[in-house]
Amino acid sequence: MKKVLILITIIIATHQLSMAQQVDHTIWSTFLQNHVSKDGHVHYKNIKVNNAELTNYLNQFVEISPSKTWKKNEILAYWINAYNAFTVKLIIDNYPVQSIKDIKDPWDQKFIPINGELISLNDIEHEILRKMDEPRIHFAIVCASESCPKLQNKAFVADKLEQQLTNATKEFLDDNTKNRITKNELELSKIFKWFSKDFKQKGSLIDFLNQYSEVQISEDAKINYLDYSWELND
């Protein structure tokens, strides 16, 4: 009986430790609902004036980083939300700006304090997220620009991640300011050009698109790429 009680105590303690190591993404959801419109426009001016919510959320990343016990979707949600939240911080730290490109080395700045070191947005995107073999991350992480996918006004969370990534992908493809899709002709976001390798892991680019597009695209469809606007998504 004593051994059973000890085992139960260990299990409870382990569970509590695991829970303690998880970022509270509800803080991010509340922030997004307060400062991001349904179409993804971000009220940077308001955030600049009152950034307590954002600071509270970002502080968690200083103390918590993924461990070997985390599941893939927990890790993905962590890094997607981190990328988006620290991008917002980068903008408000330099606001007002017309474009993220007005900031010096925006994606290479080592300003993100995670796991005892400073990392960049490029580190998160290229060294972590892209290596997790989930191409839909490109429609979840946001570069604070008009032509990038919209910033969702809810946090990505592990238990809903599959549907959230699917919805974000479909929404991006259906937005004719970002992509124009017909059966035989495609005018696509340059995201599909820049990261073409990611979308061809299990077939062609058109194979990928046909999983999420409302239009059934021909394998012989002509592909062109639209100009990319780096104007701020405010």
DAVENFEN-V796970 format. One record per backbone hydrogen bond with DSSP energy under -1.0 kcal/mol. NH is the residue of the N-H (numbers start at 1). CO is the residue of the C=O. If there is no record, write none. Layout:
NH & CO
NH & CO
This chain:
5 & 1
6 & 2
7 & 3
8 & 4
9 & 5
10 & 6
11 & 7
12 & 8
13 & 9
14 & 10
15 & 11
16 & 12
17 & 13
18 & 14
19 & 15
20 & 16
21 & 17
22 & 19
25 & 23
27 & 24
29 & 25
30 & 26
31 & 27
32 & 28
33 & 29
34 & 30
35 & 31
36 & 32
37 & 41
40 & 37
42 & 233
43 & 35
44 & 42
47 & 43
48 & 44
49 & 45
50 & 46
55 & 51
56 & 52
57 & 53
58 & 54
59 & 55
60 & 57
61 & 58
64 & 60
70 & 67
75 & 71
76 & 72
77 & 73
78 & 74
79 & 75
80 & 76
81 & 77
82 & 78
83 & 79
84 & 80
85 & 81
86 & 82
87 & 83
88 & 84
89 & 85
90 & 86
91 & 87
92 & 88
93 & 89
94 & 91
102 & 99
103 & 100
109 & 105
111 & 109
112 & 119
114 & 112
114 & 117
117 & 114
119 & 112
122 & 107
124 & 120
125 & 121
126 & 122
127 & 123
129 & 124
130 & 125
132 & 129
137 & 134
138 & 135
139 & 136
140 & 137
141 & 137
146 & 231
147 & 229
160 & 157
164 & 160
165 & 161
166 & 162
167 & 163
168 & 164
169 & 165
170 & 166
171 & 167
172 & 168
173 & 169
174 & 170
178 & 175
179 & 175
180 & 187
182 & 185
186 & 222
187 & 180
188 & 224
192 & 189
194 & 190
195 & 191
196 & 193
198 & 195
200 & 197
208 & 204
209 & 205
210 & 206
211 & 208
212 & 209
213 & 209
218 & 183
221 & 218
222 & 184
224 & 186
226 & 188
232 & 98
233 & 144
234 & 232
